[in-house]
Amino acid sequence: MSATGTRGAARNPARDQVAIVGIGRSPYSRDRAGCTPGSLVLDACIAAARDAGLGATDIDGICGSMVAAQYVQAALGIPAVSWFANPQAVIGNQLVAAVAAVHSGMCDVALVYHHAYRLPWASRSAAQDPMRRRATLGVADARSWYGTGHVDTGPNSMFGANAYAAWAGRYLHDHGYTREALGRVALNSRTNAAANPNAVYREPLTMDAYLAGRMVRDPLSVYDMDIPVDAADAFIVTTTERARDLPRPPVLVHAATLGHTDYGSEEQLRDLDHAGQVVVTRKLWAKSELTLADVDVFFPYEGFSNIALAWFENVGYCGRGEGGAFVAQHWVEAEQRIVIDGRIPVNTHGGSLSEGGTQGAGHLYEACLQLRGEAGPRQVPGAEVALVTPGGYYFNSQGFLLRADR
């Protein structure tokens, strides 16, 4: 069996049986004085619990990244939990774990959270520079990217931003694209961010300005890399049955999965046909009763702009190497954004490139708003299905299909 294959029909006993019933966030900021990772997480968790109409005694499961579950439990006054976990980002790790815990009965109500890192414990200049900010994440080895043991030593490293730049260069070269193919991803995020008061970058961005942006590592400029922010997002997850008795419209988790391949690291990846995204999307559609035609709003992760082009290809909108052309074909010049088939917007909130780099948590939050009909001027009329694909090529690819409970 190939590394990207599946073993027959995919089981999904949790399909539509678990729901997101509360969302909360600590508003995004480029530089919020006096905050800590813990304070950001607690702000978001309190907001999510209140949104769900639940209190501390209702929560019996905790799952989040960066900030320890026992700290969150103590600070919120949650008397007892029967399940907890602290997987690393991206946000799908937390959501998939919580869905499994709730559906299996390990807990009844799970609090899920993610703290985005602007690195308040590091220098301001490091926080501004994608080539340096990965070096002090404070996980496992202090120099290690997500605790993988891969040490980012700066401009000569093969990991993190450096690796994505190398893969971006190969993508453009192999398929004959210019940097405009990446630029449309960045412009789409910036255009959509203009209607999002939570976005840290809302001013217009033109293609000329994009092309003139400071180059970080060719072909990726400052506009191609996610924005470090002070931020946190939180979600309350419970059974669909219980969700229907709570005040907010439930967002059903129709299908969710993670994936990577046998050579799932930056320097070992064979090619983009053997990336984690391929595993995720094959499994996701196999678990689902929905098809791409059912999707009303698409949230491809773009922590680096080239990641989004690969997601377009892997979810099935186009073939390998056709992502740049697909975006160009569905580019609405007058609006400066992507609208697939004239009806499906992409990253309505501004994504990682303009709202802020929250490792997919912002994408999940916006998907919930859209399916609850609460996205304000960004609202997609009648949105019932959201496709969210956080993560990159290597060891953190993930995806979920969410649907409104209608």
N, C-alpha and C positions, 0 to 999 in steps of 0.2 A: 504494500500500500504506500502511496506517495505521502510525503510529509504534509501535503495540503488536502489529502483525501478525507472522506468521512466513512464510517462503518455503517452503511445502510441508512434507514430513516432515522432522523434525529429525534430522540425522546425530549418531550417538553411538558411534563406533568404540571408544571407551575404556570402554564400559559393562561394569562388573564386572571389568575387566582390571587395575585399580589398587586398592590397598588401603592402609588405615592399619594399621600393624603395631606401633606403639609410641606411648604417650602419656606425657607428663610435665608437671609444673607446679611452679611456685614458689608455695607456699600463699598464698592471698589475705589481705591485711591492710589495715586502714584507715590504718595509720601504722606502717610498719616502719622503725625507725631504722637508719641506716647503709647502706641498700640503694641501688643505682643501677639504671638500666634494664638495663645490661649484666649485672650480677650476677643479676638476676631471670631474664633470658633464659637465661643459662648454667646456672642451677639447673634450669630446666625442660628444656633440651636434653639435659643429662646424664641426667636421669631418663627421658626418652623413649627415648634410645639404649639405656640399660640395660634398660628395659621390653621393647624389641624384641630384646634379646640381640645387639646390634651394637656395634661399636667405631668409633673415629674413621676407621680406614682403610676401613670399609665405606661411608661416606657420600661421595657425589660430587656432591651438589646441595644448595644452601642457599637458602631463601626465607623472609623474615620482614619484619616491619614495625618501624619506629622505629630499631632497632639494626642497624647495617650488617653485611652478610654477611661482609665481610672481617674485621671484628672478631670475629665469632662463630667463623669458621674458624680464625683464629690462636689464639684463647683455648682452643678445644677440641683443637687440635693435629691438625686434619684436613689431611692432606698435600696433597691436590689435589682440585679440583672442576671439573667440565666444564659446570656450569650454576649460575647464581645470579641472584637478583632481590630487590628490596626495594620491592614495591608497598606502598601505604598500607593501613591497616585499611579495611574490616572483614575478618574472617578468611577469607572466601570468596575474596578476591583471592589470598591465598597458596595455599589449597588447590587452586583451579582451575588456577593456574599450575603447581603441583607435579604434578598429575595429567597435565597436558599434557606436561610435561617428561619424566616417567617413561614415559608411553605412547609418546612419539615417539622415545625412546632418547637424548634429550639427557643424561639421567643415569639411573642405576639405583636409587639410594636417595636420596631427598630429605628433608632436615631442614626442617620448617616450624615457625615460631614467631611468637608475638605478645606484645609487652610492653604491658600496660595502664598507663595513665598516671594516677597520683595527683598528678602534677606535683611531684616532689621538688625541682625547681629553682625553683618558684614559692612564693608565700606559702601558709601553712596556710589562711587565710581564703579565698583563691582556690580552693583545692582543694575546699573545702566547698561552693562556690557554683556551680551549673551555669551561671549567667549570666556568670561570669567565667572559669571554668576553661578554656574553649575559646580564650582569648586568647593563651595562651603554649604552644602545642603544639610549637613549635620545628621546624615543617616549612615549607619554602619561605619565605614571609614569616612572621616570628615571630607575626604576629597573624592568620594565615590559617587558616581551618577546613579541615584536611586538604590544605593546599596548593592549594586551589581558586582562590585570589585573592580569596575572599570574606572581608572583614575584619570580625571581630566586635568591635564597639566598645562592647559592654556593653548596658545595658537598652534602648537605642534601636535596636539592630541588628535586621536582618530575618533573621539566620541562626541556625543551631544551635538552642538551647533556645527562643529567642524564636519561631522559625518553627514549631517543633512545637507550641508553645502556641497559636499562631494557627490552625493546622490542626486542632488538637484542639477549639478553640472552635467552628470552623466545623462540624466533624463532629457535635458535640453539638447544635448549633443546627439543622442541616439535617435531622437524623433524630430530633429530639425526645427525646434522652437527657438524663439528669441525670448528675452526676459519679459516681454509683454504677456506671455502666457502665465507667468507667476504674478505679474502686476495686476491682472484682472481679479485674482483672488484677493489681493490686498485692497484694491479699490472697492470691491463688493462689500467687504467687511466695514470699511470706513463709511461708505454710503449708508449702510443699514444702521451703523452706530449713531448716526445723526439723530435718529428718533428714539434713542435709548439714553435716558438721563443717567443711567449707571455706568455708561461707557466712559473711559478715561480720555479717549481720543474721539472727538466728534467733528472736528473741523474738516472741511472738504479736502480730498486728496485727488490730484489729477495724475494722469499717466506720465506727463512730463516731470512732475514733482517726484513721482515714484522712481522714475529712471535716474533722476538726479540725486536720489537719496544716498547717504553715506554707505559705502560698501563695507560690509563686515567680513565676509569671506565669499568671494566670487563663486556663484552668481547671486548670493543672498545679501540683501541690504538690510538696513534697520527696519524697513517696512515689511520685510518677509519673516520677521521673527517676533514671537509673542512678547507682550509687554509685561514686565514685572510689576506687580501691584500688591498693596496691602488689601487682603480680601478673604472672605470665607463664605461658603454656601452650605446649607444643611437641608436635609429631607427627612420626612417621617414616612416609614414604610410599614404597612400592615396588610392583613388579608382584605381581599376585595369585599367579602361579606361584611366585615366590620367597617370598611371604608364607606359603605353606602349609608351608614348611620351617622357619619361625621359631616361637619358643615361645608367642606369644600368639595367640588366635583372630583371624583377619583381619577387619577391617571393610571391606567392599567399597564403593567409590564407584560407585553404580549410575548416577547422573546428577548433573551439577553445572552451574550456569550463573550468569552475571551479567546485569544489565540496567539500562538507564535509557532515558529517552525524549528527544526532541529539545529539550524545555524542562525538563531535569532539574536544576533548582536551586530553592531554597526559594521565592523570590519569583516565579519564572517558571512553576512547575508549573501546568498548566491546571486540573486537578482530579484526584481520586483514581482516576478511570478512565484517566488518562494518566500514572500513576506508574510508577516502575521496577519495583515489585512485580508489576505486570500483565505486563510483559515477561518477568520471571523465571519466573513460574508457568506461563505459556503454554508457554514453551520447555522448562521442566523436565518437564512432563507429556508433551510431545511427544517428548522424549528417552527416556522411561521405558517399561518394560514393566509397571510397577506402577500401581496406582490409589490413590485416597485410602482406599479400603476396606482396603488392605493395610497401612496405617500403624498401628504399634503405640504410638508415642510421638511427640509433636509438640513442636517447639522453635521457637516464633515469637519473634523478637527483640522485646524491650520495653525498649530504651534509654530510650524514652518510652512510657508505657502505651498511648497511642492507636495506636502502630505495630502492636502485637499485634492489635488489633481489625481493622486493615486486612489483616493476614496471614491471619486466619481467613477473611475474605471472598475474598481473592485466590487462596488455595490451593483453594477450592471448597467449603468447609464451608457457606457461606451466600452470599447476594447482597450487592451494594453497599449499604452502610448498615445491614446486618443483623447486623454483628459484635457489637454490644452486646446485642442480643436473643438471639443464639446463645449467648453466654457465660452470660447469665442463665438460659436454658433448660437448660444443661448444668452449672449451678452446684449443687454438693452442699452444702447449707447446714450439715449436721451436720459435714462435713469441712472446710468453708471453702476449697474448691478446685474447679477445673474438671475434669470427667471426661467426655470426649466419648463419647456412646453407651454410657455405663456401663463403658467399658474403656480409653479412651485418655487418659492423663494429659498435662498440659501443663507444660513446663519443670519437670521433676521435681527439678532441682537448686536452684531458687530464682531462676534467671535473673539478668538485669542488675539488677533492682530489689532483690534480697536477697542473692544470692551475691556479686555484684560486677560492676561495669561493665567487661567485658573485650572489648567489641566483637565479640561472637559466639564468641570462643574458648572460653568456659566452656560455651556451648551445644554446641559440637562435642565438647568433652571428655566431657561428660555423655552425649551420644549414643553415643560409643564405649564408655563404661562399660556403658550399658544393653545394647548389642548384644553385648558380651562377657560379659554376665551377671555383672558385677562391681560393681553399684551398691549393694550392701548392702541396708539397709532401704528404699531407694527403688526397688529393682529391680522392673521391670514383668515379670511372669511370662511367659516365652516370647517376649520381645521380639525380633523379627526385622527390622523395618523402622523406621527413624527418618526423619522429615521435619524438616530444619533450615533455617530461613529467616532468616539474619542480615540486618542492614541496615535502612535506613529507606525513605522514599518516593522520595528524589531520585536521587543519584548513586552510592549504594552498596548498592542492593538486590541480593540474591543468594540462591541456594537450592541445596540438595543433598539427594538421597535416598541414604541409606546402608542397607546390608543386612548381616545376619550371614551368614557363609560356612557355611551349613548345607545 
